Amino acid sequence: MRYFSSLLLIITIVILSDYVQWSAACRWCQGEECNVAPPTACPFGEYINRCRRRACLKGPGEKCGGPTRNSFGDCATGLYCASEGRCYGCFLGNLDCYPPQPERKITQY
């Protein structure tokens, strides 16, 4: 029983510390402020971020992820956030890639 109580206390502390770190990083929007457009145009599209606000998706090679639940943002369609914190892959909208792909010559027969 003592082991169970200690384990429950540890799990509770971990969950609460994660929540405090996450909630301190942003303030959830309310009402119309949730629908305010991002300050710049979003060439890779938009999404609703962890603070419930509209934000721009990240493009190839841009910083993503972060220490507190994607605080640097999410990657656009066709990209994934690598462990180093950069969006890898090819954006499906214009086929821009990171890392850049070598150009291939097409030969016709």
C-alpha positions, -999 to +999 in steps of 0.1 A: +000+000+000+028+024+008+044+017-026+011+025-043+007+058-024+043+069-033+037+060-069+005+079-071+021+110-055+050+109-080+026+106-110+005+135-096+036+157-092+048+149-128+014+157-143+009+189-123+045+202-131+038+195-168+005+214-166+021+244-148+049+246-173+024+244-202-001+269-188+026+294-180+038+294-216+005+307-230-028+322-222-059+307-238-078+332-260-115+340-254-142+349-278-132+370-308-096+372-299-094+335-309-102+343-345-076+371-350-054+363-380-016+357-375+004+389-379+020+377-412+008+358-442+010+320-438+025+306-470+023+270-456-012+273-441-027+279-406-036+259-376-050+264-341-021+263-317-020+250-281-032+284-268-063+281-291-051+309-314-046+309-352-009+305-361+012+298-392+023+263-400+061+259-403+078+252-437+108+231-447+138+237-425+119+260-401+121+256-363+093+234-348+084+215-317+098+229-285+102+222-249+066+228-239+042+210-262+051+224-296+058+259-284+077+266-317+049+254-339+037+225-361+050+216-395+029+219-427+014+191-448+041+166-459+066+176-433+075+162-399+093+177-369+126+159-365+143+155-331+166+184-338+136+207-340+134+214-378+107+205-403+119+178-426+104+165-458+087+182-488+058+206-485+030+193-508+019+228-518+050+237-539+073+207-533+099+227-514+121+203-495+144+202-465+171+191-467+171+204-503+169+176-529+194+175-557+180+184-591+175+154-614+179+156-651+152+139-670+163+121-701+140+112-729+145+080-749 
